[in-house]
Amino acid sequence: MRYLILSDIHSNLEALEAVLEAAEGEYDRILCCGDLVGYGADPGAVVDWAQTHVSYCIRGNHDRAMFRKEDLEWFNPVASASAVWNRNALSEKQLRYLRNLPAGPQMVDGFMLFHGAPQDEDDYLLNIEAVRACEPHLTAQLSFFGHTHWQGGFRLFRSATRPIPKVSNSDSEAALDLSGSEFFLINPGSVGQPRDADPRAAFCIYSSHEKTVRYRRTNYDVEGAQKKILAAGLPPVLARRLGAGF
């Protein structure tokens, strides 16, 4: 089975469409590690697409904020303003879909999906210390997560944890062999708002038969997404950061 693994689309339709074009014919199922909405200007189109095409999606913190207003207290002003705008732009049917998304972690076909960390969907797995804290909660050798907007992940050996680098800015793909005995934590990166100093949309393709993950990056119409954000009256910083990738 070949899986297209996405995360943190964040209402960026231009980035999503570019990823789907780049990955066409290379996958059998689509899975998502959360945050369909927030930040961008096309929440309705992204949610409608997910309902039709995503085989399994867990909720992210921005998805949860669409129906739990108390979550906005933990958002910075820019994130809060975009969350309110996104919520107001969604129909009741679209909001109901987000409300029904399961929280992670979830086991799917023998591997784990979660948004932030298996013990807390709001935690960030950004460093080795954070990964070590989540290790007792891992129930599968392979896990996919998001939330950080950083492509890469971690390899967990018995006595050490090693980071997995993202695709370099000069390449479009990097392959990872999963045939070892270590545990793998794989972050496909953010489709719609990368923060790892590479503005290209990020995703990965996992082959359970070949036991490989291919990290991928693809260019998209950043200017078009920026224009929509500004036209919607969303905070201009959300448009600027798309061009910078952080």
C-alpha angles and dihedrals in degrees: 000000000000118000129197103212117202135174140175099016089163099193092300103141095174092057093045093051091050091051092050091050092048092049098041113141094007101094143048101200136022121222127182131204094206145267101096089163142037132078099030134078104241107064095140095052092047094049092047090051092049093051090056104036112023114091094197131006129175122204125261127205092263091050089051092049089063090073104019108064092184088070089069089071088072095048123093115243094265094049091045094051092049092047092053091048092048093049092051090049094056127088122232090255091053092047090050090055091053091046090055096051110116122242117242148283097069128162113229121179092334099314134085131251123194136150107223110355133333093248095044126016090209097055120104121228096208103132143025093262092057091047093051089053091056096044096094089057096056111107098174134050091235127048135171123206142163136181097107096072086222118122116222127052139196142291114216116207124179093262104019146032120218128192120237111222125229124242107288117251090247095054136058101209143030125183127217124197112222097186095103126099095245125102117257127211107191124194111188090197127235122310096197109026114022116190100183097094093268116099094198118109112262131215141137140222119219121199112197090189096052094034092228139126119207113201110209140189128191136182119242140177097287092166091054092052090047093052091052092051092051093044089053091055093243118151108290091226088072089061095044095051092056089066093048101042096227 
